[in-house]
Amino acid sequence: MEREIKVKGMHCEGCEQRVQKLVGRLSKIESVTADHQSGTVTIAYDGNPETLQAANEQIRELGYEVAQ
Ligand SMILES: [Cu+2]
């Protein structure tokens, strides 16, 4: 299942890479694509709400704002 998360605060490719690397380390997340220009992080995951929640928390821990 794929989900697009709206994220504020990513300003460059470095931000994209941090998000992709750290969110991509979470279990049950198959792939992560971050785009600072559109302010989105797209994840492919198992469809479990807890997995989505973990991704949101990781993004916040990195200092970005997740719009619900
Ligand atoms: Cu940046």
N, CA, C, O and the ligand as a Tripos MOL2 file, in Angstrom:
@<TRIPOS>MOLECULE
protein
  273   271    69     0     0
PROTEIN
NO_CHARGES

@<TRIPOS>ATOM
      1 N           0.8420   -1.1910    0.0000 N.3       1 MET1
      2 CA          0.0000    0.0000    0.0000 C.3       1 MET1
      3 C           0.8810    1.2460    0.0000 C.2       1 MET1
      4 O           1.9290    1.2820    0.6450 O.2       1 MET1
      5 N           0.4380    2.2660   -0.7340 N.am      2 GLU2
      6 CA          1.1980    3.5110   -0.7870 C.3       2 GLU2
      7 C           0.4470    4.6370   -0.1170 C.2       2 GLU2
      8 O          -0.7820    4.6970   -0.1590 O.2       2 GLU2
      9 N           1.1980    5.5260    0.5000 N.am      3 ARG3
     10 CA          0.5680    6.6460    1.1990 C.3       3 ARG3
     11 C           1.4530    7.8730    1.0490 C.2       3 ARG3
     12 O           2.6730    7.7960    1.1950 O.2       3 ARG3
     13 N           0.8210    9.0090    0.7530 N.am      4 GLU4
     14 CA          1.5610   10.2530    0.6490 C.3       4 GLU4
     15 C           1.3700   11.0540    1.9420 C.2       4 GLU4
     16 O           0.2410   11.3270    2.3500 O.2       4 GLU4
     17 N           2.4600   11.4170    2.5660 N.am      5 ILE5
     18 CA          2.4290   12.1880    3.8080 C.3       5 ILE5
     19 C           2.8670   13.6150    3.4830 C.2       5 ILE5
     20 O           3.8980   13.8220    2.8430 O.2       5 ILE5
     21 N           2.0850   14.5920    3.9230 N.am      6 LYS6
     22 CA          2.4510   16.0020    3.7280 C.3       6 LYS6
     23 C           3.4110   16.4120    4.8400 C.2       6 LYS6
     24 O           3.1120   16.2680    6.0250 O.2       6 LYS6
     25 N           4.5710   16.9250    4.4340 N.am      7 VAL7
     26 CA          5.6070   17.2620    5.4060 C.3       7 VAL7
     27 C           6.1160   18.6790    5.1570 C.2       7 VAL7
     28 O           6.4850   19.0360    4.0380 O.2       7 VAL7
     29 N           6.1280   19.4750    6.2220 N.am      8 LYS8
     30 CA          6.6550   20.8350    6.1250 C.3       8 LYS8
     31 C           8.0580   20.8850    6.7110 C.2       8 LYS8
     32 O           8.3560   20.2200    7.7030 O.2       8 LYS8
     33 N           8.9090   21.6790    6.0860 N.am      9 GLY9
     34 CA         10.2230   21.9340    6.6730 C.3       9 GLY9
     35 C          11.3880   21.3010    5.9400 C.2       9 GLY9
     36 O          12.5410   21.5340    6.3050 O.2       9 GLY9
     37 N          11.1150   20.5010    4.9070 N.am     10 MET10
     38 CA         12.2270   19.9540    4.1160 C.3      10 MET10
     39 C          12.6370   21.0310    3.1010 C.2      10 MET10
     40 O          11.8140   21.5230    2.3280 O.2      10 MET10
     41 N          13.9290   21.3830    3.1230 N.am     11 HIS11
     42 CA         14.3720   22.5120    2.2900 C.3      11 HIS11
     43 C          15.3360   22.1460    1.1710 C.2      11 HIS11
     44 O          15.6050   22.9620    0.2890 O.2      11 HIS11
     45 N          15.8520   20.9330    1.2010 N.am     12 CYS12
     46 CA         16.8800   20.5960    0.2130 C.3      12 CYS12
     47 C          16.9700   19.0820    0.0240 C.2      12 CYS12
     48 O          16.2360   18.3130    0.6470 O.2      12 CYS12
     49 N          17.8860   18.6800   -0.8490 N.am     13 GLU13
     50 CA         18.0650   17.2490   -1.0930 C.3      13 GLU13
     51 C          18.6020   16.5240    0.1320 C.2      13 GLU13
     52 O          18.3350   15.3400    0.3350 O.2      13 GLU13
     53 N          19.3620   17.2480    0.9430 N.am     14 GLY14
     54 CA         19.8790   16.6380    2.1770 C.3      14 GLY14
     55 C          18.7400   16.2220    3.0990 C.2      14 GLY14
     56 O          18.7780   15.1580    3.7160 O.2      14 GLY14
     57 N          17.7310   17.0780    3.1800 N.am     15 CYS15
     58 CA         16.5480   16.7440    3.9800 C.3      15 CYS15
     59 C          15.8790   15.4930    3.4180 C.2      15 CYS15
     60 O          15.5140   14.5860    4.1650 O.2      15 CYS15
     61 N          15.7240   15.4530    2.1140 N.am     16 GLU16
     62 CA         15.0870   14.2940    1.4780 C.3      16 GLU16
     63 C          15.8440   13.0210    1.8400 C.2      16 GLU16
     64 O          15.2490   11.9950    2.1720 O.2      16 GLU16
     65 N          17.1600   13.1120    1.7680 N.am     17 GLN17
     66 CA         17.9610   11.9040    2.0080 C.3      17 GLN17
     67 C          17.9110   11.4540    3.4570 C.2      17 GLN17
     68 O          17.8860   10.2560    3.7380 O.2      17 GLN17
     69 N          17.8950   12.4140    4.3810 N.am     18 ARG18
     70 CA         17.7770   12.0490    5.8040 C.3      18 ARG18
     71 C          16.4710   11.3150    6.0400 C.2      18 ARG18
     72 O          16.4350   10.2750    6.6970 O.2      18 ARG18
     73 N          15.3840   11.8790    5.4860 N.am     19 VAL19
     74 CA         14.0720   11.2670    5.6890 C.3      19 VAL19
     75 C          14.0460    9.8710    5.0630 C.2      19 VAL19
     76 O          13.5880    8.9090    5.6800 O.2      19 VAL19
     77 N          14.5450    9.7770    3.8310 N.am     20 GLN20
     78 CA         14.5020    8.4810    3.1400 C.3      20 GLN20
     79 C          15.3050    7.4330    3.8890 C.2      20 GLN20
     80 O          14.8820    6.2830    4.0090 O.2      20 GLN20
     81 N          16.4600    7.8320    4.3890 N.am     21 LYS21
     82 CA         17.3350    6.8790    5.0680 C.3      21 LYS21
     83 C          16.7060    6.3970    6.3720 C.2      21 LYS21
     84 O          16.6400    5.1950    6.6260 O.2      21 LYS21
     85 N          16.2400    7.3490    7.2060 N.am     22 LEU22
     86 CA         15.7940    6.9640    8.5460 C.3      22 LEU22
     87 C          14.3940    6.3540    8.5490 C.2      22 LEU22
     88 O          14.1260    5.4210    9.3060 O.2      22 LEU22
     89 N          13.5110    6.8700    7.7170 N.am     23 VAL23
     90 CA         12.1870    6.2550    7.6410 C.3      23 VAL23
     91 C          12.3080    4.8840    6.9610 C.2      23 VAL23
     92 O          11.5930    3.9410    7.2970 O.2      23 VAL23
     93 N          13.2240    4.8020    6.0050 N.am     24 GLY24
     94 CA         13.4380    3.5440    5.2930 C.3      24 GLY24
     95 C          13.9830    2.4260    6.1660 C.2      24 GLY24
     96 O          13.8980    1.2520    5.8060 O.2      24 GLY24
     97 N          14.5480    2.7960    7.3260 N.am     25 ARG25
     98 CA         15.0690    1.7860    8.2500 C.3      25 ARG25
     99 C          13.9870    1.1270    9.0780 C.2      25 ARG25
    100 O          14.2060    0.0610    9.6540 O.2      25 ARG25
    101 N          12.8160    1.7510    9.1450 N.am     26 LEU26
    102 CA         11.7360    1.1960    9.9620 C.3      26 LEU26
    103 C          11.2540   -0.1130    9.3520 C.2      26 LEU26
    104 O          11.2870   -0.3080    8.1370 O.2      26 LEU26
    105 N          10.8080   -1.0000   10.2280 N.am     27 SER27
    106 CA         10.3390   -2.2790    9.6990 C.3      27 SER27
    107 C           8.9810   -2.0960    9.0200 C.2      27 SER27
    108 O           8.2040   -1.2120    9.3800 O.2      27 SER27
    109 N           8.7210   -2.9300    8.0530 N.am     28 LYS28
    110 CA          7.4520   -2.9670    7.2980 C.3      28 LYS28
    111 C           7.2690   -1.7690    6.3670 C.2      28 LYS28
    112 O           6.1790   -1.5330    5.8440 O.2      28 LYS28
    113 N           8.3530   -1.0190    6.1690 N.am     29 ILE29
    114 CA          8.3230    0.0470    5.1760 C.3      29 ILE29
    115 C           9.2010   -0.3960    4.0110 C.2      29 ILE29
    116 O          10.4030   -0.6140    4.1570 O.2      29 ILE29
    117 N           8.5670   -0.5200    2.8610 N.am     30 GLU30
    118 CA          9.2800   -1.0850    1.7110 C.3      30 GLU30
    119 C          10.0890   -0.0390    0.9630 C.2      30 GLU30
    120 O          11.2020   -0.3140    0.5130 O.2      30 GLU30
    121 N           9.5310    1.1670    0.8270 N.am     31 SER31
    122 CA         10.2760    2.2210    0.1540 C.3      31 SER31
    123 C           9.7920    3.5880    0.6020 C.2      31 SER31
    124 O           8.6570    3.7540    1.0500 O.2      31 SER31
    125 N          10.6820    4.5640    0.4710 N.am     32 VAL32
    126 CA         10.3760    5.9360    0.8870 C.3      32 VAL32
    127 C          10.9010    6.8820   -0.1860 C.2      32 VAL32
    128 O          12.0620    6.7980   -0.5870 O.2      32 VAL32
    129 N          10.0420    7.7760   -0.6450 N.am     33 THR33
    130 CA         10.4720    8.8180   -1.5710 C.3      33 THR33
    131 C          10.0710   10.1720   -1.0020 C.2      33 THR33
    132 O           8.8850   10.4640   -0.8430 O.2      33 THR33
    133 N          11.0750   11.0010   -0.6970 N.am     34 ALA34
    134 CA         10.8100   12.3340   -0.1600 C.3      34 ALA34
    135 C          11.0550   13.3670   -1.2560 C.2      34 ALA34
    136 O          11.9880   13.2420   -2.0480 O.2      34 ALA34
    137 N          10.1980   14.3940   -1.2870 N.am     35 ASP35
    138 CA         10.3330   15.4620   -2.2790 C.3      35 ASP35
    139 C          10.1360   16.7970   -1.5680 C.2      35 ASP35
    140 O           9.0230   17.1330   -1.1640 O.2      35 ASP35
    141 N          11.2200   17.5550   -1.4170 N.am     36 HIS36
    142 CA         11.1020   18.8070   -0.6530 C.3      36 HIS36
    143 C          10.3240   19.8650   -1.4270 C.2      36 HIS36
    144 O           9.7270   20.7570   -0.8250 O.2      36 HIS36
    145 N          10.3250   19.7750   -2.7640 N.am     37 GLN37
    146 CA          9.6230   20.7960   -3.5420 C.3      37 GLN37
    147 C           8.1150   20.6940   -3.3870 C.2      37 GLN37
    148 O           7.4250   21.7090   -3.2850 O.2      37 GLN37
    149 N           7.6110   19.4850   -3.3680 N.am     38 SER38
    150 CA          6.1610   19.3210   -3.1740 C.3      38 SER38
    151 C           5.8160   19.1470   -1.6940 C.2      38 SER38
    152 O           4.6420   19.1560   -1.3250 O.2      38 SER38
    153 N           6.8390   18.9900   -0.8460 N.am     39 GLY39
    154 CA          6.5760   18.7910    0.5820 C.3      39 GLY39
    155 C           5.8620   17.4880    0.8600 C.2      39 GLY39
    156 O           4.9180   17.4390    1.6480 O.2      39 GLY39
    157 N           6.3200   16.4230    0.2040 N.am     40 THR40
    158 CA          5.6730   15.1300    0.4000 C.3      40 THR40
    159 C           6.6980   14.0320    0.6650 C.2      40 THR40
    160 O           7.8350   14.0710    0.1950 O.2      40 THR40
    161 N           6.2420   13.0600    1.4340 N.am     41 VAL41
    162 CA          7.0060   11.8320    1.6280 C.3      41 VAL41
    163 C           6.0590   10.6960    1.2770 C.2      41 VAL41
    164 O           5.0110   10.5370    1.9030 O.2      41 VAL41
    165 N           6.4240    9.9160    0.2860 N.am     42 THR42
    166 CA          5.5780    8.8050   -0.1400 C.3      42 THR42
    167 C           6.1890    7.5040    0.3480 C.2      42 THR42
    168 O           7.3450    7.1970    0.0580 O.2      42 THR42
    169 N           5.3990    6.7430    1.0910 N.am     43 ILE43
    170 CA          5.9060    5.4650    1.5930 C.3      43 ILE43
    171 C           5.0940    4.3200    0.9970 C.2      43 ILE43
    172 O           3.8900    4.4280    0.7670 O.2      43 ILE43
    173 N           5.7960    3.2310    0.7600 N.am     44 ALA44
    174 CA          5.1420    1.9670    0.4410 C.3      44 ALA44
    175 C           5.2980    1.1050    1.6850 C.2      44 ALA44
    176 O           6.4160    0.8720    2.1450 O.2      44 ALA44
    177 N           4.1970    0.6370    2.2240 N.am     45 TYR45
    178 CA          4.2520   -0.0790    3.5060 C.3      45 TYR45
    179 C           3.1940   -1.1660    3.5580 C.2      45 TYR45
    180 O           2.4740   -1.4070    2.5890 O.2      45 TYR45
    181 N           3.1140   -1.8230    4.7220 N.am     46 ASP46
    182 CA          2.2190   -2.9750    4.8370 C.3      46 ASP46
    183 C           0.7400   -2.6150    5.0130 C.2      46 ASP46
    184 O          -0.1150   -3.4990    5.0690 O.2      46 ASP46
    185 N           0.4420   -1.2990    5.1010 N.am     47 GLY47
    186 CA         -0.9530   -0.8970    5.2330 C.3      47 GLY47
    187 C          -1.4300   -0.8030    6.6740 C.2      47 GLY47
    188 O          -2.5570   -0.3790    6.9270 O.2      47 GLY47
    189 N          -0.5850   -1.1950    7.6180 N.am     48 ASN48
    190 CA         -0.9430   -1.1420    9.0320 C.3      48 ASN48
    191 C          -0.8500    0.3000    9.5460 C.2      48 ASN48
    192 O           0.1710    0.9550    9.3390 O.2      48 ASN48
    193 N          -1.9030    0.8100   10.2150 N.am     49 PRO49
    194 CA         -1.8560    2.1800   10.7410 C.3      49 PRO49
    195 C          -0.6770    2.4110   11.6860 C.2      49 PRO49
    196 O          -0.1650    3.5270   11.7660 O.2      49 PRO49
    197 N          -0.2450    1.3830   12.3940 N.am     50 GLU50
    198 CA          0.8910    1.5390   13.3080 C.3      50 GLU50
    199 C           2.1810    1.8070   12.5460 C.2      50 GLU50
    200 O           3.0520    2.5340   13.0260 O.2      50 GLU50
    201 N           2.3020    1.2290   11.3770 N.am     51 THR51
    202 CA          3.4910    1.4790   10.5600 C.3      51 THR51
    203 C           3.4990    2.9270   10.0770 C.2      51 THR51
    204 O           4.5380    3.5870   10.0820 O.2      51 THR51
    205 N           2.3390    3.4080    9.6610 N.am     52 LEU52
    206 CA          2.2140    4.8030    9.2310 C.3      52 LEU52
    207 C           2.5330    5.7370   10.3980 C.2      52 LEU52
    208 O           3.2180    6.7460   10.2300 O.2      52 LEU52
    209 N           2.0290    5.3900   11.5750 N.am     53 GLN53
    210 CA          2.2850    6.1870   12.7710 C.3      53 GLN53
    211 C           3.7870    6.2520   13.0720 C.2      53 GLN53
    212 O           4.3190    7.3130   13.4000 O.2      53 GLN53
    213 N           4.4490    5.1240   12.9580 N.am     54 ALA54
    214 CA          5.8950    5.0850   13.2130 C.3      54 ALA54
    215 C           6.6380    5.9710   12.2150 C.2      54 ALA54
    216 O           7.6020    6.6450   12.5760 O.2      54 ALA54
    217 N           6.1910    5.9680   10.9650 N.am     55 ALA55
    218 CA          6.8230    6.8220    9.9510 C.3      55 ALA55
    219 C           6.6190    8.2890   10.3020 C.2      55 ALA55
    220 O           7.5550    9.0840   10.2220 O.2      55 ALA55
    221 N           5.3960    8.6530   10.6910 N.am     56 ASN56
    222 CA          5.1100   10.0380   11.0770 C.3      56 ASN56
    223 C           5.9830   10.4610   12.2530 C.2      56 ASN56
    224 O           6.5230   11.5670   12.2680 O.2      56 ASN56
    225 N           6.1170    9.5830   13.2310 N.am     57 GLU57
    226 CA          6.9200    9.9170   14.4160 C.3      57 GLU57
    227 C           8.3880   10.1020   14.0460 C.2      57 GLU57
    228 O           9.0560   11.0110   14.5390 O.2      57 GLU57
    229 N           8.8740    9.2380   13.1800 N.am     58 GLN58
    230 CA         10.2750    9.3700   12.7700 C.3      58 GLN58
    231 C          10.4990   10.6990   12.0420 C.2      58 GLN58
    232 O          11.5130   11.3640   12.2580 O.2      58 GLN58
    233 N           9.5700   11.0770   11.1980 N.am     59 ILE59
    234 CA          9.6980   12.3490   10.4640 C.3      59 ILE59
    235 C           9.7160   13.5180   11.4530 C.2      59 ILE59
    236 O          10.5010   14.4540   11.3020 O.2      59 ILE59
    237 N           8.8440   13.4560   12.4640 N.am     60 ARG60
    238 CA          8.8120   14.5210   13.4770 C.3      60 ARG60
    239 C          10.1040   14.5490   14.2810 C.2      60 ARG60
    240 O          10.6250   15.6200   14.5940 O.2      60 ARG60
    241 N          10.6140   13.3850   14.6110 N.am     61 GLU61
    242 CA         11.8720   13.3270   15.3700 C.3      61 GLU61
    243 C          13.0130   13.9780   14.6090 C.2      61 GLU61
    244 O          13.9440   14.5110   15.2120 O.2      61 GLU61
    245 N          12.9410   13.9360   13.3000 N.am     62 LEU62
    246 CA         13.9770   14.5680   12.4830 C.3      62 LEU62
    247 C          13.8030   16.0850   12.4300 C.2      62 LEU62
    248 O          14.6600   16.7910   11.9000 O.2      62 LEU62
    249 N          12.6980   16.5850   12.9760 N.am     63 GLY63
    250 CA         12.5070   18.0290   13.0640 C.3      63 GLY63
    251 C          11.5590   18.6160   12.0310 C.2      63 GLY63
    252 O          11.4790   19.8350   11.8760 O.2      63 GLY63
    253 N          10.8460   17.7550   11.3280 N.am     64 TYR64
    254 CA          9.9060   18.2400   10.3220 C.3      64 TYR64
    255 C           8.4820   18.1390   10.8670 C.2      64 TYR64
    256 O           8.1980   17.4230   11.8280 O.2      64 TYR64
    257 N           7.6120   18.8870   10.2090 N.am     65 GLU65
    258 CA          6.2250   18.9280   10.6640 C.3      65 GLU65
    259 C           5.3620   18.0780    9.7450 C.2      65 GLU65
    260 O           5.3890   18.2360    8.5250 O.2      65 GLU65
    261 N           4.5970   17.1740   10.3470 N.am     66 VAL66
    262 CA          3.6920   16.3260    9.5690 C.3      66 VAL66
    263 C           2.2900   16.9020    9.6430 C.2      66 VAL66
    264 O           1.7440   17.0910   10.7300 O.2      66 VAL66
    265 N           1.7090   17.1820    8.4820 N.am     67 ALA67
    266 CA          0.3350   17.6790    8.4410 C.3      67 ALA67
    267 C          -0.6090   16.4820    8.3780 C.2      67 ALA67
    268 O          -0.4430   15.6110    7.5230 O.2      67 ALA67
    269 N          -1.5740   16.4280    9.2510 N.am     68 GLN68
    270 CA         -2.4870   15.2700    9.2570 C.3      68 GLN68
    271 C          -3.6800   15.5190    8.3450 C.2      68 GLN68
    272 O          -4.5530   14.6590    8.2220 O.2      68 GLN68
    273 CU         17.6980   20.2820    3.8400 Cu       69 CU69
@<TRIPOS>BOND
     1     1     2 1
     2     2     3 1
     3     3     4 2
     4     3     5 am
     5     5     6 1
     6     6     7 1
     7     7     8 2
     8     7     9 am
     9     9    10 1
    10    10    11 1
    11    11    12 2
    12    11    13 am
    13    13    14 1
    14    14    15 1
    15    15    16 2
    16    15    17 am
    17    17    18 1
    18    18    19 1
    19    19    20 2
    20    19    21 am
    21    21    22 1
    22    22    23 1
    23    23    24 2
    24    23    25 am
    25    25    26 1
    26    26    27 1
    27    27    28 2
    28    27    29 am
    29    29    30 1
    30    30    31 1
    31    31    32 2
    32    31    33 am
    33    33    34 1
    34    34    35 1
    35    35    36 2
    36    35    37 am
    37    37    38 1
    38    38    39 1
    39    39    40 2
    40    39    41 am
    41    41    42 1
    42    42    43 1
    43    43    44 2
    44    43    45 am
    45    45    46 1
    46    46    47 1
    47    47    48 2
    48    47    49 am
    49    49    50 1
    50    50    51 1
    51    51    52 2
    52    51    53 am
    53    53    54 1
    54    54    55 1
    55    55    56 2
    56    55    57 am
    57    57    58 1
    58    58    59 1
    59    59    60 2
    60    59    61 am
    61    61    62 1
    62    62    63 1
    63    63    64 2
    64    63    65 am
    65    65    66 1
    66    66    67 1
    67    67    68 2
    68    67    69 am
    69    69    70 1
    70    70    71 1
    71    71    72 2
    72    71    73 am
    73    73    74 1
    74    74    75 1
    75    75    76 2
    76    75    77 am
    77    77    78 1
    78    78    79 1
    79    79    80 2
    80    79    81 am
    81    81    82 1
    82    82    83 1
    83    83    84 2
    84    83    85 am
    85    85    86 1
    86    86    87 1
    87    87    88 2
    88    87    89 am
    89    89    90 1
    90    90    91 1
    91    91    92 2
    92    91    93 am
    93    93    94 1
    94    94    95 1
    95    95    96 2
    96    95    97 am
    97    97    98 1
    98    98    99 1
    99    99   100 2
   100    99   101 am
   101   101   102 1
   102   102   103 1
   103   103   104 2
   104   103   105 am
   105   105   106 1
   106   106   107 1
   107   107   108 2
   108   107   109 am
   109   109   110 1
   110   110   111 1
   111   111   112 2
   112   111   113 am
   113   113   114 1
   114   114   115 1
   115   115   116 2
   116   115   117 am
   117   117   118 1
   118   118   119 1
   119   119   120 2
   120   119   121 am
   121   121   122 1
   122   122   123 1
   123   123   124 2
   124   123   125 am
   125   125   126 1
   126   126   127 1
   127   127   128 2
   128   127   129 am
   129   129   130 1
   130   130   131 1
   131   131   132 2
   132   131   133 am
   133   133   134 1
   134   134   135 1
   135   135   136 2
   136   135   137 am
   137   137   138 1
   138   138   139 1
   139   139   140 2
   140   139   141 am
   141   141   142 1
   142   142   143 1
   143   143   144 2
   144   143   145 am
   145   145   146 1
   146   146   147 1
   147   147   148 2
   148   147   149 am
   149   149   150 1
   150   150   151 1
   151   151   152 2
   152   151   153 am
   153   153   154 1
   154   154   155 1
   155   155   156 2
   156   155   157 am
   157   157   158 1
   158   158   159 1
   159   159   160 2
   160   159   161 am
   161   161   162 1
   162   162   163 1
   163   163   164 2
   164   163   165 am
   165   165   166 1
   166   166   167 1
   167   167   168 2
   168   167   169 am
   169   169   170 1
   170   170   171 1
   171   171   172 2
   172   171   173 am
   173   173   174 1
   174   174   175 1
   175   175   176 2
   176   175   177 am
   177   177   178 1
   178   178   179 1
   179   179   180 2
   180   179   181 am
   181   181   182 1
   182   182   183 1
   183   183   184 2
   184   183   185 am
   185   185   186 1
   186   186   187 1
   187   187   188 2
   188   187   189 am
   189   189   190 1
   190   190   191 1
   191   191   192 2
   192   191   193 am
   193   193   194 1
   194   194   195 1
   195   195   196 2
   196   195   197 am
   197   197   198 1
   198   198   199 1
   199   199   200 2
   200   199   201 am
   201   201   202 1
   202   202   203 1
   203   203   204 2
   204   203   205 am
   205   205   206 1
   206   206   207 1
   207   207   208 2
   208   207   209 am
   209   209   210 1
   210   210   211 1
   211   211   212 2
   212   211   213 am
   213   213   214 1
   214   214   215 1
   215   215   216 2
   216   215   217 am
   217   217   218 1
   218   218   219 1
   219   219   220 2
   220   219   221 am
   221   221   222 1
   222   222   223 1
   223   223   224 2
   224   223   225 am
   225   225   226 1
   226   226   227 1
   227   227   228 2
   228   227   229 am
   229   229   230 1
   230   230   231 1
   231   231   232 2
   232   231   233 am
   233   233   234 1
   234   234   235 1
   235   235   236 2
   236   235   237 am
   237   237   238 1
   238   238   239 1
   239   239   240 2
   240   239   241 am
   241   241   242 1
   242   242   243 1
   243   243   244 2
   244   243   245 am
   245   245   246 1
   246   246   247 1
   247   247   248 2
   248   247   249 am
   249   249   250 1
   250   250   251 1
   251   251   252 2
   252   251   253 am
   253   253   254 1
   254   254   255 1
   255   255   256 2
   256   255   257 am
   257   257   258 1
   258   258   259 1
   259   259   260 2
   260   259   261 am
   261   261   262 1
   262   262   263 1
   263   263   264 2
   264   263   265 am
   265   265   266 1
   266   266   267 1
   267   267   268 2
   268   267   269 am
   269   269   270 1
   270   270   271 1
   271   271   272 2
@<TRIPOS>SUBSTRUCTURE
     1 MET1         2 RESIDUE 1 A MET
     2 GLU2         6 RESIDUE 1 A GLU
     3 ARG3        10 RESIDUE 1 A ARG
     4 GLU4        14 RESIDUE 1 A GLU
     5 ILE5        18 RESIDUE 1 A ILE
     6 LYS6        22 RESIDUE 1 A LYS
     7 VAL7        26 RESIDUE 1 A VAL
     8 LYS8        30 RESIDUE 1 A LYS
     9 GLY9        34 RESIDUE 1 A GLY
    10 MET10       38 RESIDUE 1 A MET
    11 HIS11       42 RESIDUE 1 A HIS
    12 CYS12       46 RESIDUE 1 A CYS
    13 GLU13       50 RESIDUE 1 A GLU
    14 GLY14       54 RESIDUE 1 A GLY
    15 CYS15       58 RESIDUE 1 A CYS
    16 GLU16       62 RESIDUE 1 A GLU
    17 GLN17       66 RESIDUE 1 A GLN
    18 ARG18       70 RESIDUE 1 A ARG
    19 VAL19       74 RESIDUE 1 A VAL
    20 GLN20       78 RESIDUE 1 A GLN
    21 LYS21       82 RESIDUE 1 A LYS
    22 LEU22       86 RESIDUE 1 A LEU
    23 VAL23       90 RESIDUE 1 A VAL
    24 GLY24       94 RESIDUE 1 A GLY
    25 ARG25       98 RESIDUE 1 A ARG
    26 LEU26      102 RESIDUE 1 A LEU
    27 SER27      106 RESIDUE 1 A SER
    28 LYS28      110 RESIDUE 1 A LYS
    29 ILE29      114 RESIDUE 1 A ILE
    30 GLU30      118 RESIDUE 1 A GLU
    31 SER31      122 RESIDUE 1 A SER
    32 VAL32      126 RESIDUE 1 A VAL
    33 THR33      130 RESIDUE 1 A THR
    34 ALA34      134 RESIDUE 1 A ALA
    35 ASP35      138 RESIDUE 1 A ASP
    36 HIS36      142 RESIDUE 1 A HIS
    37 GLN37      146 RESIDUE 1 A GLN
    38 SER38      150 RESIDUE 1 A SER
    39 GLY39      154 RESIDUE 1 A GLY
    40 THR40      158 RESIDUE 1 A THR
    41 VAL41      162 RESIDUE 1 A VAL
    42 THR42      166 RESIDUE 1 A THR
    43 ILE43      170 RESIDUE 1 A ILE
    44 ALA44      174 RESIDUE 1 A ALA
    45 TYR45      178 RESIDUE 1 A TYR
    46 ASP46      182 RESIDUE 1 A ASP
    47 GLY47      186 RESIDUE 1 A GLY
    48 ASN48      190 RESIDUE 1 A ASN
    49 PRO49      194 RESIDUE 1 A PRO
    50 GLU50      198 RESIDUE 1 A GLU
    51 THR51      202 RESIDUE 1 A THR
    52 LEU52      206 RESIDUE 1 A LEU
    53 GLN53      210 RESIDUE 1 A GLN
    54 ALA54      214 RESIDUE 1 A ALA
    55 ALA55      218 RESIDUE 1 A ALA
    56 ASN56      222 RESIDUE 1 A ASN
    57 GLU57      226 RESIDUE 1 A GLU
    58 GLN58      230 RESIDUE 1 A GLN
    59 ILE59      234 RESIDUE 1 A ILE
    60 ARG60      238 RESIDUE 1 A ARG
    61 GLU61      242 RESIDUE 1 A GLU
    62 LEU62      246 RESIDUE 1 A LEU
    63 GLY63      250 RESIDUE 1 A GLY
    64 TYR64      254 RESIDUE 1 A TYR
    65 GLU65      258 RESIDUE 1 A GLU
    66 VAL66      262 RESIDUE 1 A VAL
    67 ALA67      266 RESIDUE 1 A ALA
    68 GLN68      270 RESIDUE 1 A GLN
    69 CU69       273 GROUP 0 **** ****
